[in-house]
Amino acid sequence: LSAKEGKWFGSSNYACEFSFVPYEVFLPILRDDNFKFLCEEQLPDDYRPEVMNY
């Protein structure tokens, strides 16, 4: 799709590739309840992670 929009071959904007941001795919540490962040931000109220089977 990017090539049709005049972008270089291979260029991508991941924000438009997904209907939502799958945080747990990019940051598996989010699944670890024992991990403590130095500073935590609240997830958006409408964020609902999908069940992913590996």
URKAGI-V651587 format. One record per residue. N is the residue number from 1. RES is the residue in three letters. SS is DSSP state (~ for helix, > for strand, _ for the rest). PSI is psi in whole degrees, -180 to 180 (NA if undefined). OMEGA is omega as a letter, one per 30 degrees, with the letter a starting at -180 (NA if undefined). Layout:
# URKAGI-V651587
n,res,ss,psi,omega
N,RES,SS,PSI,OMEGA
N,RES,SS,PSI,OMEGA
This chain:
# URKAGI-V651587
n,res,ss,psi,omega
1,LEU,_,-35,a
2,SER,_,-37,a
3,ALA,~,-35,l
4,LYS,~,-22,l
5,GLU,~,7,l
6,GLY,_,10,l
7,LYS,_,163,l
8,TRP,_,152,l
9,PHE,_,132,l
10,GLY,_,-13,l
11,SER,_,146,a
12,SER,_,154,l
13,ASN,_,103,a
14,TYR,~,-22,l
15,ALA,~,-30,a
16,CYS,~,-8,a
17,GLU,~,-23,a
18,PHE,_,148,l
19,SER,_,-17,l
20,PHE,_,165,l
21,VAL,_,114,a
22,PRO,_,79,a
23,TYR,~,-40,a
24,GLU,~,-20,l
25,VAL,~,-43,a
26,PHE,~,-26,a
27,LEU,_,78,a
28,PRO,~,-21,a
29,ILE,~,-20,l
30,LEU,~,-20,l
31,ARG,~,-15,a
32,ASP,_,108,a
33,ASP,_,-19,a
34,ASN,_,-16,a
35,PHE,_,132,l
36,LYS,_,124,l
37,PHE,_,153,l
38,LEU,_,-37,l
39,CYS,_,126,a
40,GLU,_,140,l
41,GLU,_,144,l
42,GLN,_,141,l
43,LEU,_,156,l
44,PRO,_,146,a
45,ASP,_,-32,a
46,ASP,_,5,a
47,TYR,_,123,l
48,ARG,_,103,a
49,PRO,_,139,l
50,GLU,_,149,l
51,VAL,_,125,a
52,MET,_,127,l
53,ASN,_,127,l
54,TYR,_,NA,NA
